[in-house]
Amino acid sequence: MHEKKIAVLGDGITAKSVRNYCERSQLDIVDVDDADLIIASPGIPKDKFPETQTPIISDIEWAYRLFKHSSSPPKIIAVTGTNGKSTVTALISHICDIPYAGNIGVPVLNYVGYESEFPEIVIEVSSYQLETCYDFKPDIAVMLNVSPDHLARHKTYENYLNEKKKCCLNLQPNDYVVYNENDSDVMALVEDCLAEPIAFTGSQIEEKYKTNTKLFGKHNDENIMASVKVAGCL
């Protein structure tokens, strides 16, 4: 990566992780006008971005690009959906004994530079984070469900769907897309995806999973099956 001067938009957990990464990587934190690259916190909408020709990306996009320049990039599982993202991200982490990051509260940048210790990472990705993702490509994308949400930010449901689609947009034939085949909008999002399709439904759940969980209800049957399908891919 040739960017040495980084500007940060925001002051929350994401912004702090960017500053911490820059400090340990000896990169300069600068003002927007002097930056080679700008990292935006997900809470800042695009219409609040400064006017600049400098690329503005999310911390997830930046972490992905940094991982790709590693000698041993981690396998990335990205989980998105309107509901259940955190549950499924935590379940995959638990079942597969791998760390979680992203919208669940742990910045992905925390794992950059430690790829040999963490060869797989499961990342919860929100529509806010996907807004400023461009090259991001997980090895396994998990598409749980979609329904109108965050429309004050995204303006239209179509815009919201287009942001969600970025989770699987760049997938290639050697990747996987794990998707809810009972959700018609999810089916539309993955229709043109090049990855190997792995469908799930809550009705697929086996009794052994029901008797060994404290997660009840049809929605959790779907969450469990999505997680089990990911474990199978790994």
C-alpha positions in Angstrom: 0.0 0.0 0.0 1.4 3.3 -1.0 -0.8 5.6 1.1 1.3 7.1 3.9 -0.9 10.0 5.0 -4.3 9.0 6.4 -7.2 11.3 7.4 -10.0 10.0 9.7 -13.6 11.1 9.7 -15.3 10.5 13.1 -14.3 10.0 16.7 -15.8 6.7 17.7 -14.6 3.1 17.9 -13.8 2.9 14.2 -11.8 6.2 14.2 -9.8 5.1 17.2 -8.9 1.8 15.6 -7.7 3.6 12.4 -5.5 5.9 14.5 -4.2 3.0 16.5 -3.4 1.1 13.3 -1.6 4.1 11.8 0.4 4.5 15.0 1.7 0.9 15.0 2.3 1.0 11.2 4.1 4.4 11.3 1.6 6.1 9.1 0.8 9.8 9.4 -2.6 11.1 10.6 -3.2 14.3 8.7 -6.0 16.7 7.7 -8.3 15.8 4.9 -6.6 18.3 2.5 -3.2 16.6 3.0 -4.4 13.0 2.9 -3.6 10.2 0.5 -6.6 8.2 1.8 -9.6 9.1 4.0 -11.2 6.5 6.3 -14.8 7.3 7.2 -16.6 6.1 10.3 -19.9 4.3 9.3 -22.0 6.7 11.3 -21.1 9.5 8.9 -23.4 9.6 5.8 -21.9 10.5 2.4 -23.7 13.8 2.2 -21.6 14.9 5.2 -18.3 14.0 3.5 -15.9 16.8 2.8 -15.5 17.9 -0.8 -12.3 16.2 -2.0 -10.8 14.2 -4.8 -9.1 11.9 -2.3 -10.7 8.4 -2.0 -13.0 8.0 1.0 -13.4 4.4 2.1 -14.6 2.4 5.2 -12.3 0.7 7.7 -13.5 -2.6 6.4 -12.5 -1.8 2.8 -9.1 -0.6 4.0 -8.5 -3.7 6.2 -9.5 -5.8 3.2 -6.9 -4.1 1.0 -4.3 -4.4 3.6 -5.0 -8.1 4.1 -4.6 -8.6 0.3 -1.1 -7.3 0.5 -0.3 -9.8 3.3 1.8 -12.9 2.5 -1.0 -15.0 4.1 -4.4 -13.2 3.7 -7.1 -14.5 6.1 -10.2 -16.2 4.8 -13.0 -13.7 5.3 -16.6 -14.6 6.1 -18.9 -11.6 5.7 -22.4 -11.6 7.2 -25.1 -9.1 6.3 -28.8 -8.8 6.5 -31.5 -6.6 8.0 -31.9 -8.8 11.1 -29.8 -11.4 12.8 -26.3 -10.2 11.7 -24.8 -10.1 15.2 -26.3 -13.4 16.2 -25.0 -15.2 13.1 -21.6 -13.6 13.3 -21.3 -14.7 17.0 -22.5 -18.2 16.2 -20.0 -18.7 13.3 -17.3 -17.4 15.6 -18.3 -19.8 18.3 -18.9 -22.9 16.1 -15.8 -22.4 14.0 -13.6 -21.0 16.8 -12.5 -18.0 14.9 -12.6 -14.3 15.8 -15.4 -11.9 14.9 -15.1 -8.3 13.9 -16.9 -5.4 12.2 -20.3 -4.0 13.1 -20.5 -6.4 16.1 -18.2 -4.0 17.9 -14.6 -5.2 17.2 -12.7 -3.2 14.5 -11.4 -5.3 11.7 -8.1 -3.3 11.7 -7.3 -4.9 15.0 -6.4 -8.1 13.1 -4.3 -6.5 10.3 -0.7 -7.7 10.7 -1.8 -10.8 12.7 -2.9 -12.9 9.8 -0.7 -15.9 10.8 -2.5 -16.0 14.2 -6.0 -15.6 12.7 -6.3 -17.3 9.3 -10.1 -16.9 9.3 -12.2 -14.0 10.5 -16.0 -13.5 10.4 -17.1 -10.0 9.9 -20.5 -8.4 10.4 -21.1 -5.8 7.7 -23.8 -3.2 7.8 -25.2 -1.2 4.9 -23.5 1.9 6.4 -20.1 0.2 6.1 -20.8 -1.2 2.7 -21.6 2.3 1.4 -17.8 3.0 1.3 -16.7 -0.5 0.2 -15.6 -1.0 -3.5 -13.1 -3.8 -3.8 -14.2 -5.7 -0.7 -14.6 -9.4 -1.5 -15.1 -12.0 1.2 -14.4 -15.7 0.6 -17.9 -16.5 2.0 -20.7 -14.0 1.9 -23.8 -14.7 4.1 -27.0 -13.0 3.0 -29.6 -13.5 5.8 -32.6 -11.4 4.9 -33.6 -7.9 3.7 -36.5 -5.6 4.4 -36.8 -1.8 4.3 -34.4 -0.3 6.9 -32.3 2.8 7.4 -34.2 4.7 4.7 -33.5 8.0 6.3 -29.9 7.4 5.3 -30.3 5.5 2.1 -33.4 7.4 0.8 -34.9 4.5 -1.1 -35.2 0.7 -0.6 -33.5 0.2 -3.9 -30.4 2.1 -2.6 -30.4 0.0 0.6 -30.6 -3.2 -1.5 -27.7 -2.0 -3.7 -25.5 -1.4 -0.6 -26.4 -4.9 0.7 -25.5 -6.4 -2.6 -21.9 -5.2 -2.3 -21.4 -8.0 0.2 -21.5 -10.6 -2.6 -21.0 -8.4 -5.7 -17.3 -9.1 -6.2 -17.4 -12.9 -5.4 -15.7 -15.3 -7.8 -16.5 -19.0 -8.7 -14.1 -20.3 -6.0 -16.0 -18.3 -3.3 -19.3 -19.2 -1.6 -22.6 -17.3 -1.1 -24.7 -18.6 1.7 -28.2 -17.3 1.3 -31.8 -17.5 2.6 -33.8 -19.1 -0.2 -37.1 -18.1 1.6 -36.4 -14.4 1.1 -37.3 -13.2 -2.4 -35.2 -10.0 -2.1 -32.2 -12.0 -1.0 -32.7 -14.3 -4.0 -32.7 -11.3 -6.3 -29.5 -10.0 -4.8 -27.6 -13.2 -5.3 -29.1 -14.1 -8.7 -26.1 -12.9 -10.7 -23.5 -13.8 -8.1 -20.6 -15.9 -9.5 -19.9 -17.7 -6.3 -21.0 -21.3 -5.5 -24.5 -21.0 -4.1 -25.3 -22.5 -0.7 -29.0 -22.1 0.2 -30.4 -22.4 3.7 -33.9 -22.3 5.3 -35.0 -22.6 8.9 -36.9 -25.8 8.0 -33.6 -27.6 7.3 -32.7 -27.6 11.0 -32.1 -30.9 12.6 -33.3 -31.9 16.0 -29.8 -32.2 17.4 -29.4 -28.4 16.9 -32.7 -27.6 18.5 -31.9 -29.6 21.6 -28.5 -28.1 22.0 -29.3 -24.4 21.8 -30.9 -21.6 23.8 -31.8 -19.8 20.6 -35.5 -20.4 20.0 -38.0 -19.3 17.3 -38.1 -19.6 13.5 -35.8 -16.7 13.0 -33.2 -18.4 15.1 -33.7 -21.7 13.2 -32.6 -19.6 10.1 -29.7 -18.1 12.0 -28.4 -21.5 13.1 -28.7 -23.0 9.7 -26.8 -20.1 8.1 -24.0 -20.7 10.6 -24.0 -24.4 10.0 -23.8 -23.9 6.3 -20.8 -21.6 6.7 -19.1 -24.2 8.9 -19.6 -26.7 6.1 -18.0 -24.4 3.6 -14.9 -24.0 5.9 
